[in-house]
Amino acid sequence: MGNNKEMTTPAIQQTNQIMSEMTHAAETLSKIGPAISVFGSARILPDSPYYAQSEKIGALLAKAGFTTIAGGGPGIMEAANKGAFEAGGTSIGLHIKLKTESKANPYLSINLPFQHFVSRKATFFMHSMAYIVLPGGFGTLDELFEALTLIQTGKVPTGPIILVGRTFWAGLHQWIVEQLQSNHLIHPLDPEIFFIEDDPVKVVAHMQRFYKDHPGIMSLQNNSPI
């Protein structure tokens, strides 16, 4: 006969760690105000025009009164955080601990380290009201399609998902419309919600207009039932 000690398995240990990370993040970010996530590759170098676009977007978001949430690492994430931080805004990094990204970038008002992707990703969507997506790899695509899925299923409030980088995104955007939407595999996409725009000024202006026209959505930001 075994003893009465509570059984612990690797899955239970991991679940406890994930819950702890999400709870800590929720407590830390409870008063950040209206926040927008910026997604994109860690591999984009500072001399890339995409880095410059991301940095400009972060700065404009800060000046418009939005908090910027990014992944906390290098590349596009660093650029968005840098723009927001240097413009005097709140710059948040949800930093995943990876061998290829050993430390967070230095442009963070709040640095939240994560061991687990699931708790990190949930934190993005629990605290963001819109999403700006620059070029990236599998991680960025995962975040993009998670945002689309959660909005289309009503698990988070509706908000803009803006793709930055027409050359990079045009083929995927066209495929989504021609294959997924035309074959009725997804709900029709609202062009006010999901579109491509390369001008950082227009990206942030759209955010301002959208939430001015939909003031009720902003109040739902931190009450998302995901």
N, C-alpha and C positions, 0 to 999 in steps of 0.2 A: 504494500500500500504506500502511496506517495504521501508527502506531508501536505499541510493545508496552505502552504505559501502560494500566493497568487502566481499563476503561470505567466512567464514572460517569454515572448518569441521575438525574433528579429522584426517581424511585421508590426507587433505591438510597440516595440521600442521606436521604430521609425514613425509610426502614427503619433506617438506621444511627442516626438521631436517636431513633427509637422504642426501639430496643434499648438505647441509652445511658441514656435516661430510666428504663426498667424496671430496668436493672442498678443504677443509682444508688439508686432507690427500694428495691429488695430489700436492698441493703447497709445503707441508712439505717434500715429498719424491721425488721431481722433479730432484734431483741431487745425488741420492744415488748410482748410478752406477749399474753394474750387480748384481741382487739380486735373491736369492733362498729362497722359503718358506719351512719351516719345520712344518709339522702338527703332532698332536698326543694328547693324553689324558692329561687333567689336574690332573687326579687321580693317575698317576704313581708316586710312591714314590722315593726319592733320592737313596735308596738302591737297586732299580731295575736295572738289566742289561740294560733295555731299556733306562733308564735315562743316564747311562754311555755312551751308544751308541750315544744318541742324543747330549750329551755334546761334545763328540769327534768329531762328524760331524760338530757342530758349530765351533769348534776350527779349524778344517781342512779347512772349507769353508773360514774362515777369512784369514788363511795363504795363501790360493789360490787366494785371492783378491775378493772374493764374499761377498756381504752383506747378512746377515741372517735376514729373516723376520719370526717371530713366533707370537703366540697369546698373548704373554705378561703376561700370567698367570703362575701358578705352573706346576709341572709335566714335561712332555716332552717339553713344551714350555719354561719353565725356564731353562731346561738343555741346549737346543739349544742356547738360549740367553746367558747363562753363558759361554758356550764354546767360542762363538764368542767374547763376551765382554772381557773375561780374556785373549784372544789371541790377543787383540788389534784391532779387526775388528769392523765394524759397526753392531750393534745389535738393531733390531727394534722390538717393541712389539705393536701389534694391539690388545689392551686390551678391551674386551667386559665387560661391567658392569653387573655383575650377583651377586645374593645373596651369591652364593657359591664361587665366586672369587672376593672378595671385593676390592683387590688392586693388582696392577701390581707387577711382580717380580723385584728385584733390579738390574738386569743385562742389562739395556737398555741404548743405546745411544740416542734413540728416542722412546718416549712413546706416542702413539696415542690412547686415550680412545674413545670408541664407545658406543652409546646407542642401536644401531640397527645392527642386524646381516647382513642385506642386504648390507649396506654401508661398513661394515668391510670386508665381503667376496669379494665384488667387488674390494676393495683396494688390497687384496692379489693378485688377478689375473691381475690387471692393472699394477702391479709393479714387478711381479715375472717372471722369465724366465724358471724356473724348480721347481719341487716339490719333497720333500722327506717326506714320510709318515710312521710314526711309529704307533704302536698300539694305538687305541683310540675307542671311542664310536660313537654315532650318529653324533656328530659334525664333527669328523674326517672323517667318511664315507661320509658325505655331501660334505666336501671339496675335498675328493678324486674323487667322481663321478662328481663333478662340473668341476674339472680340466680335467678329461677324456672327458666330454661333450664339453667343450669349445675348446679343441684341435681338437677333431674329427669333430666339426662343423666349424672349421677355425676361431673362434672368438678371439682366442689368438694364438700367434706364437707357433709352435710345439716345445716342450721341453721335457726332460726326466721326467717321474713320477716313482720314485723308491720307492718300498715298503721295509721297513727295519723290519725284524722279520719273518723269514721263517715259523716258527711254527704257528705264528698268522695268516699270510696272505695266506699261501699256498692253503687252501681250497677255499677261495674267488677267488684267481687268477685262479685256475683250473676251477671253476664254470663259471667265465666270459668267458674263452676260450671255454669250452665245451658246454655251453648253449647259451650265447649271440653271440659269434663269429660263432660257428658251425651252428646256426640257422639263420645266416645272419641278426641278429638284430642290429649289430654294424659293423663298418668298421673293416677290419682285423687289429689286433694290431701289431705294429712294435716292435719286441723284443729288439730293441735298445732304444726304448722310454719307454716301460712299462715292468718292471721286478722286481724280488726280489733280494736283495743283503744285506747281514748282515754285511759285513766288511766296516766300515766307510772310510777306506783308498780307497777301490775300488769304493765306492759311489762317493766320491769327484773326484777321478781320472777320472771316467766316465764323470762327468760334464765338466772337463777340456778338455778331448778328444772331446766330442760332440761339444763344442763351438769353438774349434780349427778347427774342420772339417766343421762347419756350421757358419762361421763368420757373414753371413748376418742376421741370426736370432737374434743375440745379439742387432743389431741396431733397431730391431722392438720392443724391450721390452716395452718401455714406450709409444708405439703408438697402443696399442691393442684396437680394436673397440668393446669391450664388452658393 
